[in-house]
């Protein structure tokens, strides 16, 4: 049991490491938060929320694995290698494919004009909530871009 708990701790440490070190990981986490925030205006059912969660998770998962591949390749040598470049490019390509898939799913789930109208009406009628939204967007920008990255920590 102790080994299991330790492995969970190390996995959580890996997620924190990705957040501290990878700009794109931060972006995907923040963007996922806003996707779920806005999803309430679109009347999604449980199945659609499951698809949304799986899709967002896929992108974050791909970004974490991209980080692992990049770190492993960087660890193995300091010289330039076509194989190392190919490994890094393929891992980054995996993230791109996951993100494109997420955009396609988003278009299917959020392609309803009524959801955007409901969102506009809600924030137009609730200036305090609109201010909260703007504050959340500002916080997201700070989290993604203003907090210094700590490579290798």
N, C-alpha and C positions, 0 to 999 in steps of 0.2 A: 504493500500500500504506500509505503514511504517513497518508493521509486516512482510510482504513478504520480504522486503529488509533486515530486521534483520535476518530472517531465512536463507537467502542466505549468509549473512555475517557469521553466525554460521556454516553453511555447509563448507564454505571456510576455516574457522578456524579449522574445523575437519580434512580437508585434510592436512593442514599445520602441525597440531598436529601429524598425522600419519607419515608424512615425518620426523619430528624432532625426533620422539620416536621409530620408527620401522625400523630396518635394512632391513628386507625383503620388506617393502613398498618401501624404497629407491631403492633397487635392482630392483624391478619390474618396477619402473618409468624409471630408467636409461636403463634397458634392452629394454623396450618398445621404447625408443628413438632410440636405435641402430637398432632395428627391422625395424622401419620406415625409418631410414637412408639407410639401405641396401636394402630395398624393391624396390627401384628405379631400381635396376639392374635386376629385375626378370620380368619386363613387366606385372605387375598386372593390371587387369582392375578395374573399379569402384566397382563392386560387390565383388571382392577379397579384395580390400581395406576395404570395409565395414565389411567383415568377419574378417579381421585382426584387425580392430579397435574394433569391438565387443568382440573379443577374448581377446585382451590385456586389454580392459576395464573390462571384467569379472574377470580377475586375480587381478587387482588393487582393484576392488569392493570387491572381496572376502577377500583380505588382510585387507581392511578397516573394514569390518564386523568382521573379526577375532580379530582385535584390540579392537573393541567395546565389543565383548563378553568377551575377556580376562579382560578388565578393569571393566566391570560390575560384573564378577565373583569375581575378586579380591576385589572389593568394598563391596561385600555382607558379607564377613567374613574373618577372619584371620586363622581359623582352617582348617586343611585338610579335604576334603570331596570328596568322590568318585563321587558324582554328579557334583561338580565343576570341577573335573578333566575330567569327561566325556564331559562336555560342552566345555571345552577348547580343548580337543582332537578332538571333532566333528567339531568345528570351524576351527581348523588347517587342519583337513582332507578335509574340503570344499575348502580351499586354494590349497591343494595338487591336488584335482580333477580338479580344474580350471586350474592349471598349466600344468597338464598332457594333458588336452584338448587343451591348447594353443600349447603345443609341437606337438601334432597330427596335428593340423591345420597348424602349421609352416612347418611340413614335407610335407603336401599336397601343400602348396603355394610356398615353397622354394626348393622343390625337383627337380628343373630343373638344370641340370649341366651347361647349357648355362648361367644362372645367375651368377654362381660362376666364370665362365670363363670371363664374362664381367666385373665382379668386379675386378678380378685379373688384367686383361688387363688395366682397367681404372687406378688403383693405380700404376701399373708398369710404365705407360706412364706419370703419373702426380705425381712426387715425393713430390711436395708441398702439394697436397691433401692427400697423404699418411702420411705426417708429421702432417697434421691437424687431420687425423683419429687417429693417435697415441696419439696426445694431447687430443683428445676427450675421448679416452679410459682411459688415465691417469686421466683425470678430473672425469670420471665416477667412477673409483676406489676410488678416494679421496672422492667423494660425498657419496658413499656407505659405505666405511670402515673407512676413516680417520676423518670425521667430527663426533665429539662426539655425542652420543645419549643423549637426555634429557628426561628421563622417567618421566611421570606424569606432564609434563609442557605443 
